[in-house]
Structures are given as C-alpha cells and as structure tokens.
C-alpha cells in the first residue's frame, strides 16, 4: 500500500520507492502539507512547525486566543484559498454570487482505490501500477465541494495531482483561479530551473537562485508556447547531474499555464502550478463540476539526471498512449526540400531516392490542400489541391507504398485562412472580437475550438482524410498564438472560459482521431516546438522539437528538452547545408549524430546530394536503426552544458540494465590548441567488462591521428569502473564541428 492514513494523528502518507509525501488534518479540518522529500517513513512530521508568534499574521476566528502562533499566513497548506489569512500565492480563488471572494476548505472524507484516476475531457496518466487517493474537502459557506486527487506511482517515484470543483449549493459561483497543485517547502533554499525560449530557439535551460519574491513561468498565448515550457525544477543549490535534492513539476497541459514560485517573509517557498489565472474565469452553476489539468510531481535526492530518467520513463510508459507505433523507421519530410513548390513527380522523386537508401516513410508537408501556394491562403480547406497532385492523393500514396514506403501527411486542424472557403462559409468559427479586425499571425486566424460544432466538423474532415487514404502518419501543426480571444458561441459571462475550452476542444479532437486510427503515428508540432508539453504527449508520442534544424543550435534545444522529455518524443531531422535557419555548414555526419538523438529523419532533397554523401546517408540510416532501441529506451545522460565553457558537448545513452551504452561528442568550438577532451561514462556496471564495439568519427579531416585511434580502440576492453571513474581521453578532433559516437557493450 503506497497510501496510508493514520487516524490517530489524521496523517496521510504517500510512499514511493524513494520519496515520502505527507499531509495532516488540523483540529479544524484544514489540510496542512507536512513534508515532501526523501523517504522518512510513516511518522507524522508536524513538529517541524513549532508554534511561534509571527506578528501581523492573522488568526482563525476559532483560535483568536493563540494570537499569530497558528496562522494560515505561515502554515504549509495543501491547497490554499485566497482571502482567508494566507497572503502567499493562492491555489484557488472563488467568488460567490455577491462577488464575495474567499475559500476555506474543510475535510469531509477520503477514499483510496487501486489504479489511476481519469479526468473528464483532459489528458491524464494511466496504468495499474498506481494507487489513487481522493480527499473530499468542502467550503460550507460557498457550498463548494473540492476533491483533491493524488495518483501514487510507487515504483516510478511519481505523484500526480488534480482537483475537481463541484458547486453543491444553489447559487452560481465563479472560479477566478483554479490551480492543479500547491507545493509548500517551508525550509531550505532552492534554485529554479526553467526552460525559456522563442521560435526556433526553444527550451533554453536557465538556472537561478530563488530570492524573496515571486517568480512566474507561464504562457498567455493560448499554447504552452516556445517561450516558457510547462516544466520547472526546484533543486538545492549544490545539486548537479548526479547529486542533490530535486523536485520536478510538470503540468499535463497544452494551454495557458502558470507556475508561480514565491519565497515569503519566513523564508519558506511555495510553488503553485496549473492553468494561468490571467484571462481565466469559470462560471460554475449549481451542480456543475470543473476539473483542473493534472500535474506530475517527482522528487529525487540523486540529482538532475535521475529526475530526468524518472520523467522519461513515466512519459513513455504511463502517459503516452501510442508509443507502440514508434519504430526504428526513418522518415523523410519534404518541407525544407520544396517548401510550397512541389507536384506529385517532385515528391515521388524524393521518395524514390529515399527508399533506395533505407528511408521507410515519406511525409508530405504543408501545401497539398486547398489554394495553398503560400502561407496566406487555404487553411481550413482540407481537400486535395489537384493542380499540384493530379489525380488526388490516392495514386501518389499507392506509388509511394509500391516503393515499400509508408506515407504521412501534414495538417493544421485548428487554423483557418481568411482566404479560404471555410472562412467565407463560417466567419463566426474563428476567434475574432466583435467590431475589430482580427490580429493576424502568419496571415491566419485561429478556429474557435471551444465550439463543439467546429470540433465535430474537423472530426468529420480528418476522419474522411484518414479513412479514404492509406495514411500512416500525421504531423499535427499549429502555427500561431491566440489573440482576439472571444467565442461567438458563448454568452458574455462565459468568455473567460474560452482559452481552456479551446484546449479541451483540441484534446477532444485528438482523442477522437487517435482512438479511431490507432495505427497512425501522430507527431505534434507548433511552429517547431511551441507546444512541446506533457498534455500533447498524452495523445502524440512525438513532437517536432524545433523549426531550427541547425545541428549546433539543436544541441542546446535538445539539451533543454531532455530535462523533462524522453528522446523518443523529440522530432529531429538532418537538413541541408548551409542550414536554412542559420546559414551554417556542419558536416553531414555530425548532423546525423545530432538528429539521431531524436526520432531520426531527413528533411532535404536527397537528389541534390553527391554520391559520397548518399553513401554516408545509407550508413547513417543503418547505424541509427541498430542504435534505435538504445536511444529510445536507454537512460539519457547529459555530460556537458552546451551553453557552458567547454569546447565540446557530450551526451550518452546507457541501457537501463547497463548492458550497452552509446557516447556522443560534438566539438562546438574548434580551437587551435584545445585541452584534452576527457569523457567519463555513466550508467555502467562498475564490475563488468565492456568492449568498444565501434568508434565512428564524423567530419574529422582525413589523415589525422584520430582516425588511427578510432580503428585501434575498436575491440578494446575496459571495466565499467575504468570508463566511469577514470574515464577516457579522446584524440584531438580537428575539423568544422567534428563528432564521434562510441558504442560499448558488456563482454566477458
Ligand atoms: C511549421 C512547422 C514546419 C512546417 C511548416 C509548414 O513552421 O514547424 O515544420 O511544417 O509549419 O508550413
């Protein structure tokens, strides 16, 4: 049993393999947060909070005589409401029909059941390896029932949380804020790690010390955004990849999210996470229930790599639904090869060359439908552009299938061009403000996904596309953020619900299509990685990581992404050089090494490559296929920070049982007289013997000693302890962005 309730002390204890999460009811029925951290057993930890007069801290009316020594102002709370004596960031803010704001939750009952909970209309983790605790709280004055849900994945060290609000009274209530979770850490000082960015430069890792203020990581763009990823880490200042207390907080949400972290006057830290309160207002009529998104919490005392490994495994095993469709198959996408300028012959040419090299799928990107020769028109008209594809999709798909390749296609369901038949027929289906010209993004408008009729229409459109054509992969794009957020189908008092109803509409469409077409591999995308989050990953096992395909820029993007998300989720392709985003030229071999740390594919016209390059592509594909299992399911280790001072960047995969490992090193700043490049392997069995299966150099100038080293090292044996603790020194890798991959395997 991972969930215990000790009646004598009214203490709830949630146990995972390596962590303890503890809460306690106080005599008035408030739910206090006692502890979350390294395993401590079942004993109540309430004496962590001795009574002390904090001056100016308000008192519960029932306890007026204790004067500031038992105050909501300082006690750690499990789910604090606004305007009742706790001045820190609230988890919820509720107003009654008179506009009186105030929420104070009192315990009613609790229940425990085997298995994971589900959330109506929202993505949530699944699995039998979970136990659920539901604590029923109530504000008797508002007549509001609040159910706090906890999913405990004992073996995976993961605790999920979500909240259900039910109006049990007779007056309408308004939720001004409804977060998914609060986490009070009364002691310690903490670093905040967050992943900020911009289009083509997503998830740049930033680590800062928390001070006496409130930090906010969030998005009000209608999508989780390129700008602030919905994943943060709090870690002790001394924490490294291999050591130290770390808390991960990952909302399973793709819309406006917000994580506030406050350090208060007492030096205690509070984190509140969930839907962004700006632009949010939810009318809860009697009998109605509002469900918050889920959040995934993980604690480890073993550093950042261990935290990442927990999220990687959890997302693959207990969040994604469709990973079975991911294989070692390599795809080619025509976007950077042709942009909008193609016809069926051009696509077939690319496919034919790719098939001859071992590529297994041809993906037709934007431009195949409606009037779509530029990005200014056609979105919404999901019928084939027969000027480009004479005879429609079916003959092209057949020809591609005849090459032994699968066929995939790009769609952008949530968008509409002003210049489209769909918009002309249904102008009220777009988000626009009455009386104003809508603000444009990439010349397009956003469909009002909060409308069930829009979601039904799109369901029919794409059900038809997928039923009538042999399509085995979908790239689901979303290329602008939301403005003019107003639904022509909702009354004035419900306009604060549009952002959240929108993303629920997206989830409904995703749910319908992925359920109806389980054999189709869906890949998410939003101008690259603008919606790279756990919410999308619940439906789609992989997401195009960034529109930036420059291998060197990708190092920091993929590095930041790796803290929360598994490599199996990271869409990565080899593209042409000079690179279309940066103008940089990186050796084809190194481009392959970087793209292999993702769902490997190509995005260029292979017909433009030389014979020598084509033969390298063929070897690259074969190599990726032999590494694919290790890359997708191995433990991922970051060896350097690409934004740091090192002239090289390294990362490594190790099979969870330590049987094999793959080292990747890229020289990012070629230097005249570099220091020795020394690597220390991770995740091996110190007592086993490992053989170097192969060391492959890429982009190293011919005739240099490194080539002799690569030949000589193959077949050599080292103990795991040698490789991990003494490490290895690599030869100097001269060239423009050279790289090396070393595969080792356990031997006798
Ligand atoms: C977005 C995607 C690209 C490509 C284009 C097509 O930018 O991120 O990969 O699909 O749209 O318009």
Boltz pocket constraint, residues with backbone or C-beta under 6 A from the ligand:
constraints:
  - pocket:
      binder: B
      contacts: [[A, 335], [A, 365], [A, 366], [A, 375], [A, 410], [A, 477], [A, 479], [A, 525], [A, 526], [A, 527], [A, 528], [A, 544], [A, 546], [A, 547]]
      max_distance: 6.0
